Amino acid sequence: MHTRSFVAGVVGGILGAALLFLVLVLTGVTLTTKETVIDTAPAAFGSPGATASSAALTPEQIYNREATGVVEITSTFPSSGTDIFGQPIGGGTGVGSGFVVSKQGYILTNAHVVEETSQQQQQLGTGSSTPQQASKVTVTFKGTGTQNKTVPGHIVGIDPQSDVAVIKVDPAGLTLNPIPLGDSNAVVVGESVVAIGNPLQLDFTLTSGIVSAIHRDLNAPSGGTIFNGIQTDAAINPGNSGGPLIDANGRVIGINESIASTTGGSQGLGFAVPINTAKTSMQQLIATGHVKYPWLGVTLGTLTPDLAKALKTPVSRGAMVTKVNAGGPAAKAGLKAGTRTVTVGGLQYKTGGDIITALNGKPIDSADALVQAVSGLKPGDVVTLTVNRDGTSTDVKVTLGDRPAQLQ
């Protein structure tokens, strides 16, 4: 058995520096039967007495109270065959983190802890482009001193779009300590946080810091965007993936997911999936084993004032519709895509189509703004798009669809 090091590089990273890359912090060596949806109310989570208060807890107090709710997750991946020398291609194990969210045995972690992305497979030379789930998952709980306990776990569901996965263990014979979940919408820059996880296979490690920034856009394993990510300077390293980022009240506000680095090591730039996003995915994964996302069925471009001047559009900001998916919600509602190709600054733009300027009365000034607004809705929701078409503003009602699996 060998240990794998999973690194997903994105040149420029999320901060745009020339040498910065994003690392999914999974491993440690650089060297449905339906269940009742668990309640995310404070009373349903955490150890007795684990309620929020105005008095901040120290890192020591948080660790003493919640470390037993953090787990180490070891994922075993099958090989995809052998090379010309008879050696296995791919396979091996990865080590990450997770945390207990209910006494029923449910555990939250990152999707990339228990599923190889196609990018990871390409870097490992497997030649596969299909995400591959772990064939075996084991979960280690912190005991007294060095007396930890390891039990088998099974994957309930995986959501690559939010980089969230749910694992379940048999609660029989275990003393489970669910960690209470907070509200990531209430997070503010500068507040104190701690991370507990298994960096570099150093199990149940505590690091502390502050929230460095909010509303960061993170790269999901699916290639999509995770909105409202939390940035922290608490040390995050490979192996911290899936572990909790905890506020001073002892509540989880995010799932540690990635780092931005020039070396692959921690440089005070860690990122977490917001817990509110994770809650939504978790509830659906437990209920059905998969997550549904709303779908508008368009390809978009951002209209800026400078581009509007060059294209001579009737409005200066918005989301330009450059393609409408046949048979999709937007097509059924009559939205129109651009038909003329114009080159500006060496780049080609489709123009002449609808420009979306508002959703349900809220101004939309970019393609990203529209994507984020739609992502907060549900399939079946009816939205009103304010559209500028040939200089005339009109409202168009669209019933959001269920995003096809190949787009997730």
C-alpha positions in Angstrom: 0.0 0.0 0.0 1.4 3.4 -0.8 0.3 6.9 0.0 -0.8 9.3 -2.7 -0.3 13.0 -2.9 -3.2 14.7 -4.6 -2.4 18.2 -6.1 -4.7 20.1 -8.3 -2.9 23.0 -9.9 -4.6 26.1 -11.2 -2.1 28.5 -12.7 -2.8 32.0 -11.3 -4.9 30.4 -8.5 -7.8 32.3 -7.1 -5.7 35.4 -6.4 -4.2 35.8 -9.9 -0.5 35.7 -9.0 1.7 34.3 -11.7 3.1 31.4 -9.7 0.2 30.8 -7.4 -1.7 27.5 -7.6 -4.6 25.9 -5.8 -4.1 22.7 -3.9 -6.8 20.3 -2.8 -5.5 19.5 0.6 -6.1 15.8 0.8 -3.1 13.7 1.6 -0.2 13.9 3.9 3.0 13.2 2.2 4.9 15.7 0.1 8.1 13.7 1.2 -30.1 4.6 -0.1 -32.0 3.2 2.0 -33.4 6.7 2.8 -32.7 8.2 6.1 -34.6 11.0 7.8 -32.8 14.3 7.0 -30.9 15.4 10.0 -31.8 18.7 11.6 -29.2 21.4 11.5 -30.7 23.2 14.5 -28.3 23.7 17.4 -30.2 21.3 19.6 -29.6 18.4 17.2 -25.9 18.8 17.0 -22.9 18.8 19.3 -22.2 17.5 22.7 -24.4 18.4 25.7 -24.0 22.0 26.6 -22.4 22.9 23.2 -24.4 26.1 22.7 -23.3 29.4 21.3 -22.6 32.1 23.7 -21.2 35.7 23.6 -18.1 34.5 25.5 -15.5 33.4 23.1 -13.8 30.0 23.7 -10.1 29.6 23.7 -8.5 27.2 21.1 -7.7 24.9 24.0 -11.4 24.8 25.1 -12.6 24.2 21.5 -10.1 21.4 21.0 -11.0 19.7 24.3 -14.7 19.9 23.5 -14.7 19.1 19.8 -11.6 17.1 18.8 -13.4 13.8 19.4 -15.9 14.9 16.8 -13.1 15.2 14.2 -12.1 12.0 12.3 -9.3 10.8 10.0 -10.5 9.4 6.8 -8.4 6.9 4.8 -9.7 6.2 1.3 -8.5 3.3 -0.8 -8.7 3.7 -4.6 -8.5 0.8 -7.0 -5.8 0.8 -9.7 -7.0 1.3 -13.3 -4.7 -1.5 -14.7 -1.0 -2.1 -15.1 1.7 -0.5 -17.1 4.1 -2.3 -19.5 6.2 -3.4 -16.5 3.3 -4.9 -14.7 3.1 -2.2 -12.1 -0.3 -0.9 -11.1 -1.5 2.4 -12.6 -3.1 4.6 -10.0 -4.6 3.1 -6.9 -3.2 3.5 -3.4 -4.6 5.4 -0.5 -5.4 9.0 0.4 -5.7 10.5 3.9 -8.0 13.4 4.8 -10.3 14.6 7.5 -13.9 14.8 8.4 -16.3 15.6 11.3 -19.3 14.1 12.9 -22.6 15.9 12.4 -25.1 13.5 14.0 -25.3 10.7 16.5 -26.7 8.5 13.7 -23.1 8.3 12.4 -23.2 10.8 9.6 -19.8 12.5 8.8 -19.1 15.5 6.6 -16.0 15.7 4.5 -14.8 16.9 1.1 -15.8 15.1 -2.1 -12.2 14.9 -3.2 -11.3 13.0 -0.1 -13.4 10.0 -1.2 -13.4 10.5 -5.0 -10.6 11.1 -7.5 -11.3 13.9 -9.8 -10.4 13.6 -13.5 -7.7 16.2 -12.9 -6.2 14.1 -10.1 -6.2 11.0 -12.3 -4.5 12.8 -15.2 -1.8 14.0 -12.8 -1.3 10.5 -11.5 -1.1 9.1 -15.0 -4.1 6.8 -14.9 -5.4 8.1 -18.2 -9.0 8.1 -17.0 -11.3 11.1 -17.3 -14.1 9.7 -15.1 -14.2 10.5 -11.4 -13.6 7.3 -9.4 -15.0 6.7 -5.9 -12.9 5.1 -3.2 -13.4 1.3 -3.0 -12.9 1.3 0.7 -13.2 4.0 3.4 -12.0 3.7 7.0 -12.7 6.3 9.7 -10.5 6.8 12.7 -11.8 8.4 15.9 -9.7 10.1 18.5 -9.4 8.2 21.7 -7.6 8.7 25.0 -4.0 9.4 24.5 -2.9 7.4 21.4 -5.7 4.9 21.7 -7.6 5.7 18.6 -10.4 3.6 17.2 -10.8 2.8 13.5 -14.1 1.5 11.9 -15.3 1.0 8.4 -17.4 3.7 6.7 -19.5 3.8 3.6 -20.1 6.7 1.2 -23.7 8.0 1.4 -23.3 10.5 -1.4 -20.8 12.8 -3.2 -21.4 16.3 -4.6 -18.4 17.4 -6.7 -20.1 20.7 -7.4 -19.8 21.8 -3.7 -16.9 19.5 -2.9 -19.0 17.9 -0.2 -19.4 14.2 0.7 -21.3 12.4 3.4 -19.9 9.2 5.0 -21.8 7.0 7.5 -20.4 4.7 10.2 -22.4 2.3 12.3 -23.0 4.2 15.6 -23.2 1.0 17.6 -20.4 0.8 20.1 -19.2 4.4 19.4 -19.5 7.5 21.6 -20.2 10.0 18.9 -19.6 13.7 19.5 -21.3 15.8 16.8 -19.9 19.2 16.3 -22.5 22.0 16.1 -22.9 23.8 12.7 -22.8 27.5 12.5 -24.0 30.1 10.0 -21.4 31.0 7.3 -23.5 34.0 6.2 -22.7 35.6 9.6 -18.9 35.2 9.3 -16.9 38.4 9.4 -13.4 39.2 8.5 -11.1 39.2 11.5 -13.0 36.8 13.7 -11.0 34.0 15.4 -11.1 30.5 14.0 -9.4 27.1 14.5 -8.9 24.2 12.2 -8.7 20.6 13.4 -7.6 17.8 11.1 -4.8 15.5 10.0 -2.2 17.5 8.1 0.6 15.5 6.7 -0.8 12.5 8.5 -0.2 14.1 11.9 -3.5 13.2 13.3 -5.9 15.5 15.2 -3.8 18.6 14.8 -5.1 22.0 16.0 -4.1 25.3 14.2 -5.6 28.7 14.9 -5.9 32.0 13.1 -8.5 34.5 11.8 -10.9 34.8 9.0 -8.8 36.6 6.4 -11.5 37.2 3.8 -15.0 36.1 2.8 -16.9 35.8 -0.5 -14.0 34.0 -2.2 -14.8 32.0 -5.3 -13.3 28.5 -5.0 -12.7 26.0 -7.8 -14.8 22.8 -7.3 -13.5 19.4 -8.3 -16.3 19.4 -11.0 -14.7 22.5 -12.6 -17.5 24.7 -11.4 -17.4 27.5 -8.8 -18.1 27.3 -5.0 -19.3 30.8 -4.1 -18.8 32.6 -0.8 -15.7 30.6 0.2 -14.0 31.5 3.5 -10.3 32.4 3.5 -8.2 31.9 6.7 -4.6 32.2 7.8 -5.0 29.2 10.2 -2.4 26.8 8.9 -4.0 24.4 6.4 -1.9 21.6 4.8 -2.4 18.4 2.8 -4.5 16.1 5.0 -6.7 18.9 6.4 -9.2 18.4 3.5 -12.7 17.7 4.9 -11.9 18.9 8.4 -13.8 21.7 10.2 -13.1 25.4 10.4 -14.5 26.3 13.8 -15.4 29.8 15.1 -14.9 31.0 18.6 -18.3 29.8 19.7 -17.3 26.2 18.8 -19.4 26.0 15.7 -18.3 24.8 12.3 -18.4 27.6 9.7 -16.6 25.8 6.9 -15.0 22.7 5.5 -11.3 23.1 4.9 -10.8 22.5 1.2 -7.8 24.0 -0.4 -4.7 26.2 -0.1 -3.1 28.8 -2.4 0.6 28.4 -2.5 3.8 28.8 -4.5 5.3 25.7 -3.0 2.5 23.3 -2.2 2.8 24.0 1.5 0.9 26.3 3.8 1.5 30.0 3.4 -1.4 31.4 5.4 -3.8 31.1 2.5 -6.3 28.4 3.3 -9.9 28.2 2.0 -13.0 26.5 3.3 -16.4 25.6 1.7 -19.0 27.7 3.6 -21.0 25.5 5.9 -24.3 26.8 4.6 -23.5 25.4 1.2 -22.4 22.2 2.8 -25.6 21.9 4.8 -27.7 22.1 1.6 -25.7 19.4 -0.1 -25.6 17.2 3.1 -29.4 17.3 3.5 -30.0 16.2 -0.1 -27.2 13.5 0.0 -28.7 11.9 3.1 -32.2 12.0 1.7 -31.5 10.9 -1.9 -27.8 10.2 -2.4 -27.4 13.0 -4.8 -27.8 16.8 -5.1 -30.0 18.6 -7.6 -29.0 22.0 -8.9 -31.1 24.6 -10.7 -30.5 25.1 -14.4 -31.2 28.1 -16.6 -29.8 26.5 -19.8 -27.7 29.4 -21.2 -24.1 30.3 -21.9 -23.2 33.8 -20.7 -20.7 36.5 -21.1 -20.1 39.6 -18.9 -21.0 43.0 -20.4 -18.8 45.8 -19.0 -19.0 49.5 -19.8 -15.9 49.3 -22.0 -17.2 46.3 -23.9 -20.6 47.9 -24.2 -19.1 50.9 -25.8 -17.1 48.7 -28.3 -20.2 46.5 -29.1 -22.6 49.5 -29.1 -25.1 47.7 -26.8 -28.1 49.6 -25.4 -27.1 48.9 -21.8 -23.6 49.1 -20.2 -23.8 46.2 -17.7 -25.3 42.8 -17.5 -25.0 39.1 -18.6 -25.0 38.6 -22.3 -26.7 35.5 -23.6 -24.3 33.9 -26.0 -25.9 30.5 -26.3 -29.3 29.0 -25.4 -29.4 25.2 -24.8 -32.0 23.6 -27.0 -34.9 22.3 -25.0 -33.7 24.0 -21.8 -35.6 26.3 -19.5 -34.3 29.5 -21.2 -35.2 28.1 -24.6 -38.7 27.3 -23.5 -39.1 30.8 -22.1 -38.0 32.3 -25.4 -34.6 33.8 -24.5 -32.5 34.6 -27.5 -28.7 34.2 -28.0 -26.4 36.4 -29.8 -26.0 35.7 -33.6 -23.2 38.1 -34.6 -19.6 37.5 -33.8 -17.6 40.7 -33.1 -13.8 40.8 -32.4 -12.7 43.3 -29.7 -9.1 43.4 -28.5 -8.4 40.1 -30.1 -11.3 38.3 -28.4 -14.5 37.2 -30.0 -17.9 38.0 -28.6 -21.4 36.9 -29.6 -23.6 39.9 -29.7 -27.1 40.8 -30.7 -28.8 38.5 -28.2 -30.6 39.2 -24.9 -28.8 41.0 -22.1 -30.0 40.0 -18.7 -30.0 43.0 -16.3 -31.9 41.7 -13.3 -33.3 38.6 -11.6 -36.4 38.9 -9.5 -35.8 42.7 -9.5 -32.2 42.4 -8.2 -29.7 44.0 -10.6 -27.4 41.7 -12.5 -24.1 43.3 -13.6 -22.1 40.2 -14.7 -22.4 36.6 -15.8 -20.9 35.5 -12.4 -23.6 37.5 -10.6 -26.4 35.7 -12.5 -24.8 32.3 -11.9 -24.5 33.0 -8.2 -28.0 34.3 -8.0 -29.4 31.2 -9.7 -27.3 28.8 -7.6 -29.2 29.9 -4.5 -32.5 28.7 -6.0 -34.0 25.3 -6.6 -35.2 23.4 -9.6 -38.8 24.2 -10.3 -38.5 27.8 -9.0 -40.0 30.4 -11.3 -37.8 33.5 -11.7 -38.4 36.7 -13.5 -35.5 37.9 -15.7 -35.3 41.5 -16.8 -34.0 41.3 -20.3 -32.9 44.0 -22.7 -33.6 42.9 -26.3 -32.8 45.2 -29.1 -33.0 48.2 -26.8 -36.3 47.3 -25.2 -36.5 46.1 -21.6 -38.9 43.3 -20.9 -39.6 40.7 -18.2 -39.4 37.0 -19.0 -40.5 34.3 -16.6 -38.4 31.1 -16.5 -39.0 27.9 -14.7 -35.6 26.6 -13.6 -34.8 23.0 -14.5 -32.7 20.3 -13.0 -29.1 20.7 -14.1 -28.1 17.6 -16.3 -25.6 15.3 -14.6 -23.0 15.9 -17.3 -22.9 19.6 -16.5 -22.3 19.1 -12.7 
